[in-house]
Amino acid sequence: MGRHVVYYSEKFVLSDDSFDTTRKAAWVAASLAEEPIPGVVLAEPAPIPLQSAAAVHTPAYLDALRTGSPAVLANSPNIAWDKNTLVRSLITCGGMLDAGRSAMKNRVAGCLASGFHHARKDRGKGYCTLNGLAIAAQALAEGGRNHILVLDLDAHCGGGTHSAIQGHVRLWQIDVSVNSYDCYQPGPRGLLQVVTDARQYLKTVWRCLQHAEAEWPLFSLCLYNAGMDVHEDCQNGGLAGMDELIITLREEMVFQWCAERGIPIAYALAGGYTGGKMTTKRLVNLHRLTQAGAGWG
Ligand SMILES: [Zn+2]
């Protein structure tokens, strides 16, 4: 089983506003320390400089995240603003960028951050502050001929990523969702499918990957938004019939597809929420399926 670096910083969970998106990176890191997955090595990422965030986000929005004003913009991610909001967001994006760079050298890497794909250029949305997927994709596509695929299998659609990267000729997006929240009209470099029957889920992911292989250029990197909120017991997003087995098979399919084609892959945690039958322990175990799948890719 291959070794892969997973980026995590205690600063990922600096937010005063406490809920899954602002805490679960620490839960997964603690679980990895307690019960290691062979090959997974945790590493501290570097924050991205403000100018890298400015390649995607507007000065007015970044200023609101720094100062807390205007409040409507500073709180637009639906995470209560505090004085560490910008610091936290810059380092989660740094984790994604470092994972992308590490994957391009070592084939596979990960980042324990979540909360990227709904963030727009000019505001946050749906627990997403800065769009680390768009920022990393843009930074890693620049200065070369790298084509980069954003593969978004979170339960919800990645409308923020779409709006941030759609004009870029080397950035591509496959989005298979089970919920129409943040839905959008994909352009020529995008595919969006909203699955409503769990029996069609794996087939749909596979068809999208096959379409990309047949019609699109060879990718230098895949940035994978590995949401676990597709699970049927996840009250925010889940689809009936989506169980651990389907998600395990999904992770194996994604990492194998990349490995067989020599495409480096860097993943982020993305969605997955506690509540009802979804305990913290179960949620952490779902996210561990990604780390385990990455090892077999
Ligand atoms: Zn989601």
Residues whose N, C-alpha, C, O or C-beta is under 5 A from the ligand:
A	BS01	ZN	D154 A155 H156 G227 D229 G237 G271
